[in-house]
Amino acid sequence: MAKKSKKAKAKTAKPKKRTVTAKAKKSTAKKRSAARRDPCAAERANLKRDQDRAAEIRDFLPEAPASQRPRLQAELKRLEQQTIPGDIRKLDACERLHPSR
């Protein structure tokens, strides 16, 4: 009986191991040290961003084109009724967890 030739076995594609770059390590370390200094900074930034966006929409709404008004009004309503109160709750909870030293 003749020996069968070995066919090339289909290799399963293994994902290439990604090495963490020094730059990525540095940025992570920066975030960690910033979080140690002010653990509620992210919540504060989120609240400020949403409040600024709501103010921007309020200012722009009178001169907004008719086609954009319903979308802007819906976004403003969502910001005022859900997002901003949620941000305030998160910030309060964070400040209770980490009272300022």
Secondary structure, 3 states (H helix, E strand, C coil): CCCCCCCCCCCCCCCCCCCCCHHHHHHHHHHHHHHHHCCCHHHHHHHHHHHHHHHHHHHHHHHCCCCCHHHHHHHHHHHHHHHHHHHHHHHHHHHHHCCCC
